[in-house]
Structure formats: structure tokens, C-alpha cells
Amino acid sequence: MKIEKRKSGNVTILDLKGKILFGDGIEELRQSINQAIKASEKQLVLNFAEVPYLDSTGLGEVVRSYTTLKKEGGAVKIANLTNKVKDLMMVTKLITVFETFENENDAVKSFK
């Protein structure tokens, strides 16, 4: 898994690329979230456009990032869910926890 970080105004966007699975991508995601918090980047969009799949461990890490940022006074929003990931979020009912957006632009605008 690869993660590219970029900014749009005060919003930090993490472009996630690849599967998020036990032993693959979890640590990268955790480090990226922790670095964002240390840099006081508390408005975060996770861009899932290039994430074909995540397992329960990956889903757990996304939830951890949400709760960690919320405790720090921030927010995580999700954009561009692929069909498989969206289905998983619906089955687990996590789609009701996260603010999800069809595109990155709408996710960024939602912070204003």
C-alpha cells in the first residue's frame, strides 16, 4: 500500500493506494494519521479511489483513525469509496458512522 499526502486549503487529503489488509498497509495508515495529528492537521479526507479491498483489520484501522482524530478535536471524512469497500461499510453499518462523499471536492467543502 502507498499513501500520498496533499493539502487543499486547511484540509489534508490522504490518497490511499492498494489493499488495506492485516500486515499490509495498516502500519502505513497508522503512521500517516499520527503524523497528521502531530502536524496539527485535524481535517482529514481519506481518498479510497484506489483501494480495491480492505479486510476487518484495515476497517479497524480506519475506525481507529476516526476515533483518534475525534479525540484530538478533528474529523475524518471518506471520499471515493470503491464498490467492494462501500459494500463492506454498509454490511458493518459503519457507513452511518463516517461522513462519506462521492468525490473529494464535496468532502473538502464539507469542512467549511
C-alpha positions as CSV (number, residue, x, y, z in Angstrom):
1,M,0.0,0.0,0.0
2,K,1.1,3.5,-0.7
3,I,-0.2,6.7,0.8
4,E,0.3,10.1,-0.8
5,K,-0.4,13.2,1.3
6,R,-1.5,16.6,-0.1
7,K,-3.4,19.7,1.1
8,S,-6.4,21.6,-0.1
9,G,-6.6,24.7,2.0
10,N,-6.7,23.6,5.6
11,V,-7.8,20.0,4.7
12,T,-5.2,17.2,4.5
13,I,-6.0,14.6,1.9
14,L,-4.5,11.1,2.1
15,D,-4.6,9.2,-1.2
16,L,-4.7,5.6,-0.3
17,K,-3.5,3.2,-3.0
18,G,-3.7,-0.6,-2.7
19,K,-5.3,-3.1,-0.4
20,I,-5.5,-2.4,3.3
21,L,-5.0,-5.8,4.9
22,F,-3.6,-7.4,8.1
23,G,0.2,-6.9,7.7
24,D,-0.1,-4.8,4.5
25,G,-1.0,-1.1,4.8
26,I,-2.1,-1.0,8.4
27,E,1.1,0.5,9.7
28,E,1.4,3.0,6.9
29,L,-2.1,4.2,7.5
30,R,-1.5,4.5,11.3
31,Q,1.8,6.4,10.8
32,S,0.1,8.8,8.3
33,I,-2.7,9.6,10.7
34,N,-0.3,10.0,13.6
35,Q,1.9,12.4,11.5
36,A,-1.1,14.4,10.6
37,I,-2.1,14.8,14.2
38,K,1.4,15.8,15.2
39,A,1.4,18.4,12.5
40,S,-2.0,19.7,13.8
41,E,-3.7,18.6,10.6
42,K,-7.0,17.7,12.0
43,Q,-9.3,18.0,9.0
44,L,-8.6,14.8,7.1
45,V,-10.1,13.2,4.0
46,L,-9.3,9.6,3.2
47,N,-9.4,9.1,-0.6
48,F,-10.3,5.5,-1.2
49,A,-10.4,5.8,-5.1
50,E,-7.6,3.3,-5.5
51,V,-8.4,0.9,-2.6
52,P,-9.9,-2.2,-4.2
53,Y,-10.3,-4.0,-0.8
54,L,-9.8,-3.8,2.9
55,D,-10.2,-6.6,5.5
56,S,-11.5,-6.4,9.0
57,T,-8.1,-5.3,10.3
58,G,-8.0,-2.5,7.7
59,L,-11.5,-1.5,8.6
60,G,-10.5,-1.4,12.3
61,E,-7.6,0.9,11.5
62,V,-9.9,3.3,9.7
63,V,-12.2,3.3,12.7
64,R,-9.1,3.9,15.0
65,S,-8.1,6.9,12.9
66,Y,-11.6,8.3,13.2
67,T,-11.7,8.0,17.0
68,T,-8.2,9.2,17.4
69,L,-8.8,12.4,15.4
70,K,-12.1,13.0,17.0
71,K,-10.5,12.9,20.5
72,E,-8.0,15.5,19.2
73,G,-10.8,17.8,18.1
74,G,-10.5,16.8,14.4
75,A,-12.6,14.9,11.8
76,V,-12.1,12.2,9.2
77,K,-14.2,12.1,6.1
78,I,-14.1,9.5,3.4
79,A,-14.3,10.1,-0.4
80,N,-14.5,7.9,-3.5
81,L,-15.4,4.5,-1.9
82,T,-15.0,1.7,-4.4
83,N,-18.0,-0.7,-4.6
84,K,-16.4,-3.5,-2.6
85,V,-15.3,-1.2,0.2
86,K,-18.7,0.6,0.2
87,D,-20.5,-2.8,0.5
88,L,-18.3,-3.7,3.4
89,M,-19.0,-0.4,5.1
90,M,-22.8,-0.9,4.6
91,V,-22.7,-4.5,5.9
92,T,-20.9,-3.4,9.0
93,K,-23.1,-0.3,9.4
94,L,-20.0,1.9,9.5
95,I,-21.4,3.8,6.6
96,T,-23.6,5.5,9.3
97,V,-20.6,6.5,11.4
98,F,-18.4,8.1,8.7
99,E,-19.3,11.0,6.6
100,T,-18.8,9.6,3.1
101,F,-18.7,11.6,-0.2
102,E,-18.9,10.6,-3.8
103,N,-16.0,12.8,-4.6
104,E,-13.1,14.5,-3.0
105,N,-14.3,18.0,-3.8
106,D,-17.5,17.6,-1.8
107,A,-15.6,16.0,1.1
108,V,-13.2,19.0,1.3
109,K,-16.1,21.5,1.0
110,S,-17.9,19.9,3.9
111,F,-15.2,21.2,6.4
112,K,-16.2,24.8,5.7
